[in-house]
């Protein structure tokens, strides 16, 4: 935010105090924008000084669109989709997010605008109320994740992944970035993969280093992490990858969809706790970066206009998912359920059909849309390119959930008046 904007908004908050729970990307993004809007911000988390546990990747154009281009580290033009039948270079640029640089940058923005950090655990509503009273907080933004402060939302579907940062003996073992490699780890023994598929995600980092991750995209009862670890090791051995050293291990459990809990009075859930993870891909960073400024602008304006307590929190909640976005998200949720029903050959065939569309078509499906209609158009094009078994699955599930889908499309026809944040 330009300095003149910061000066303009410093007086807008009229003394609002905000308490932010959690210091992951969602928490720090919300805290930074609140502080830059003039709110007095305190970030409360048990790990305020710890590096983020997970690595983040993003499409470079999406990172640029939310003002985080400076967080891009390595970039890869034409990341690859691989299946038993195809090897495609995707017409888009992917990047690794420099998590430590982004975390440090957000922390500087918060502290430069008077924000502070406190190491503490908020385990339940009673502890939250004590913290709110002690800090005289007018608003709480809960970005503590799922599970986090309890009671909270219940995960319905998960993404599990086992990742390793490796030093290889051969720098040429991974000549290209693999966004999704849906080939079975051992083609001659693929029975288990066929029933419960996972894919390889691989970022070559130069100097013989590579980050590899075996990922089960979405499941109600995901594979245990040790199963994914063993599958990753078999995959690398089958490819003849020679490992000099395992440098780091990453364990990833993402709630891909949640059953929301009744809202806590005066609290706005944010990030994973608010279901802001893309329901079909697991990406969330750029959405949090897009939503944080409009959340901050809305609550600061609301506070200046006299909103307090639950009225102020309700203003914030309404900016997490707008009326214009909700129908498209419902359709994405349906698509995620379809993906969760596929076996290995089916999901590989689906992504073949999906990524052979023009990049402008599949790009829309990987972000949060403003309408369900472009998504429906993409789904129809994928349907026409897919094997008969996939088409039957889509039509059967669509018929079973026809009332939900009709409601989403009807809502998408109603124009939503959106405030400029």
Secondary structure, DSSP 8 states (H G I E B T S, - for coil): --HHHHHHHHTTTTT-EEEEE--SHHHHHHHHHHHHTT-EEEEEETTTTS--SS-EEEEHHHHHHTT-GGGEEEEEET-EEE-SS-EEE-SSEEEEE-HHHHHHHHHHHHHHTT-EEEE----SHHHHHHHHHHHT-SEEEE---SS-SSS--EEEEEEEEEEEEEEES-TTS--S-EEEE-S-SSGGG-HHHHHS--EEEEEEEETTEEEEEEEEEEESS---HHHHHHHHHHHHHHTT--EEEEEEEEEEEEEEEEE-----TTEEE-GGGGT-S-TTT---HHHHHHHHHHHHHHHHHHHHTT--HHHHHHHHHTTTS-HHHHHHHHHHHHHHHHHHT--HHHHHHHHHHHHTS-HHHHHHHTS--S-HHHHHHHHHHHHHHS-HHHHHHHHHHHHHTHHHHHHHHHHHHS-------
